[in-house]
Every structure is written in structure tokens, then in C-alpha cells.
Amino acid sequence: MSEYYREIPGEFPKEKPQSTENEFFGSGWSVRRLDDKFFFEFISGELAGRLKEIEISASDFNHTKAGELSFDDLCYKYGVG
């Protein structure tokens, strides 16, 4: 029987990225500061999935870092998801 594909074993990262002053990581999403702008990034739920980047306010960035806004809150507020 011929070989249609070959599996290459891989691993998931053992540690999740560490949040810093300029970037906060959630599970599969993040908010970050780049100069004087702030962004919410996540992988879309589209068929092929792609990284989406939405500009957000400084206030929302700070509230998210403080745990006062969640992924769902940001999606609802900015009409994405």
C-alpha cells in the first residue's frame, strides 16, 4: 500500500507565554500595546482560521490586564468573534 501522508510528531508548548507590561495573554488571544496604540488579537473561528487584530482603547487594554474585561466582553464590545 502506498503512503498518502506521513505524520511528524510534535508537541504543544509546555508553558504559556508570560504577560508583560505591554502584552497580556489569555487562552488563544492577547491584548498588546504598540507605541501609542492598543490591539486585541485572536484566531478567528472561520473555516481556515486566521489571526484577527482589532484596535482597542487604552482604557480597555488596562481593564483587560486588570482582569475586568474578558475575551467575550471585548468581542461583544467591538462586534467581532
C-alpha positions as CSV (number, residue, x, y, z in Angstrom):
1,M,0.0,0.0,0.0
2,S,1.4,3.4,-0.9
3,E,1.9,6.1,1.6
4,Y,-0.6,9.0,1.3
5,Y,0.8,11.1,4.1
6,R,3.4,11.0,6.8
7,E,2.9,12.0,10.4
8,I,5.5,14.0,12.1
9,P,5.2,14.0,15.9
10,G,5.1,17.4,17.6
11,E,4.5,18.9,20.9
12,F,2.5,21.7,22.4
13,P,4.4,24.3,24.3
14,K,4.7,23.3,28.0
15,E,4.4,26.8,29.3
16,K,2.0,29.6,28.1
17,P,3.6,32.9,27.2
18,Q,4.2,35.2,30.1
19,S,2.3,38.5,30.2
20,T,4.4,41.7,30.3
21,E,3.7,45.4,30.8
22,N,2.9,45.8,27.1
23,E,1.1,42.5,26.4
24,F,-1.4,40.3,28.3
25,F,-2.1,36.7,27.1
26,G,-5.4,34.9,27.5
27,S,-6.1,31.4,26.3
28,G,-5.7,31.8,22.5
29,W,-5.9,35.6,22.5
30,S,-4.0,38.7,23.7
31,V,-4.1,42.4,24.1
32,R,-1.0,44.5,23.4
33,R,0.4,48.0,23.3
34,L,2.4,49.1,20.3
35,D,3.7,52.6,20.7
36,D,0.6,54.7,21.5
37,K,-1.9,52.2,20.0
38,F,-3.6,49.1,21.6
39,F,-4.7,45.9,19.9
40,F,-6.8,42.9,20.6
41,E,-5.6,39.7,18.7
42,F,-7.2,36.3,18.4
43,I,-7.6,33.4,16.0
44,S,-10.9,33.7,14.2
45,G,-13.4,30.8,14.1
46,E,-13.6,30.9,10.3
47,L,-13.1,27.7,8.3
48,A,-9.3,28.2,7.8
49,G,-8.9,30.4,10.9
50,R,-6.8,33.5,10.7
51,L,-5.3,36.0,13.2
52,K,-7.5,39.0,13.6
53,E,-6.2,42.2,15.0
54,I,-8.6,44.9,16.3
55,E,-7.6,48.3,17.6
56,I,-8.9,48.9,21.1
57,S,-8.8,51.8,23.5
58,A,-6.1,52.3,26.2
59,S,-8.9,52.0,28.8
60,D,-10.0,48.6,27.5
61,F,-6.3,47.5,27.4
62,N,-5.8,48.4,31.1
63,H,-9.2,46.9,32.2
64,T,-8.3,43.6,30.4
65,K,-4.9,43.5,32.1
66,A,-6.6,44.1,35.4
67,G,-9.0,41.2,34.8
68,E,-12.0,43.5,34.5
69,L,-12.7,42.6,30.8
70,S,-12.7,39.1,29.2
71,F,-12.4,37.8,25.7
72,D,-16.2,37.7,25.4
73,D,-16.5,41.3,26.7
74,L,-14.0,42.5,24.0
75,C,-15.7,40.5,21.2
76,Y,-19.1,41.9,22.2
77,K,-17.9,45.5,22.6
78,Y,-16.0,45.5,19.2
79,G,-18.5,43.4,17.3
80,V,-16.1,40.6,16.4
81,G,-16.0,36.9,17.0
